[in-house]
């Protein structure tokens, strides 16, 4: 697969918060080969960073992401062969990774949404742990309009957000859901007039907590929604044993007792 040079995504880290932005506003951040590659690389670059405690994912311009750029995809820079895993042992292909990668990251991810959030854009947003949306946000699992199924990992996250019948209705119809209904259904976490500012504020709040406990909580909750009760209870006990008495856990207790801000370490 040929790598392309156009900047589609920026990623900066400040005080433990990664600010990842889709930067193709003139195209409503539509997904072309360069955007797929940039998102894949941005997520991969964050995966091993101990200094990142929370991630905010947002899009410049009037929309978060309007879905696939069909004309851009015709360039041939990502072909049918790229539907296959890129590396031995990797299950997800690049299309799936740019959405599901936000679930796979060890730290919490928050999507700040506005305008169109369609097709692949919806699946990327659903891949985040939390979604704060502007009142004008519209979301659609749109692939059925083109005779396709959702193919960017939505099947892994929809069952954690909505009942099966709701997931089926949205997938079968491809209908556009307005922000208020999307909150009621469980697709969005909440609505805010300035979603990016709200997402960054929440990310900073999360970043002020013990990073090891936050990462363990994300792993535990994700596995709890997918796994068998016996396995999840065992994982819960294992993670708690690792946290009890650790430097960051002691720091948390000290901060709670003294009512002073805690100083947490990002590494073991």
Secondary structure, 3 states (H helix, E strand, C coil): CCCCCCCCEEEEEECCEEEEEECCHHHCCCECHHHHHHHHHHHHHHHCCCCCCEEEEEECCCCCECCECHHHHCCCCCCHHHHCCCCCCCCCCHHHHHHHHHHHCCCEEEEEECCEEECHHHHHHHHCCEEEECCCCEEECCHHHHCCCCCCCHHHHHHHHCCHHHHHHHHHHCCCEEHHHHHHHCCCCEECCCHHHHHHHHHHHHHCCCHHHHHHHHHHHHHHHHCCHHHHHHHHHHHHHHHCCCHHHHHHHHHHHHCCCCCCCCCC
